[in-house]
């Protein structure tokens, strides 16, 4: 089942406590159960009824079912209609989904507006996307690292690892903040603890180079390995490079080739090139 639909089931469960009327509570509860059990046709009927009672959760659910064609014929226009109603009822996920939709339709200004409302309603993915808009100056938004860091901070505070990564990069390069390697590493650490591979790899580099903390090659390799385990291609590539050149580990070109292959599988082109070269050499 699609992760967003699974997420909807969880959201419906959380919504029960806020529903005042017993029948609406029961309808939301049944809708949650039907979605969890992939009985989408029945779920659609219930969610639509809940939406007609001006409940944002029901509107979000109906929109998602239209969006993915579950229990009803796929119809993106209808999905947007229900997301709009959900957002008007201050359902944060409805606002975020509208931002996501308009982003794919090359209407970044509209996307920005809905991400803003989603973030105001504490939808953390909306906050993260606002950070990206300000960081990159998208849709005519003036590039502003101070603003982007504020949104990344909010995302990170709510354990969105990508927000932590971007804050770490800001501190590492002094973008919108005073350059501070120690602070950067703290954010890389948090991202890594949240299983964001890039955070682990960046922390590995800091240990390897002694940037903002004591140089420790053993620690560096542990973080590169975790990055690789999390399917972060560059982390795998770095370990492969170490094995190929006997750096920090006993030289083993067959093992190097294995790690380069993983890097390639995870989308890191340098890994593909290195794998091919060792393959041509007979390893």
Secondary structure by P-SEA (a helix, b strand, c coil): ccaaaaaaaaaaaaaccccccaaaaaaaaaaaaaaaacaaaaaaaaaaaaaaaccaaaaaaaaaaaaacccccccaaaaaaaaaaaaaaccaaaaaaaaaaaaaacaaaaaaaaaaaaaaacaaaaaaaaaaaaaaccccccccaaaaaaaaaaaaaacaaaaaaaaaaaaaacccccccaaaaaaaaaaaaaaccaaaaaaaaaaaaacccccccaaaaaaaaaaaaaacaaaaaaaaaaaaaacccccccaaaaaaaaaaaaaaccaaaaaaaaaaaaacc
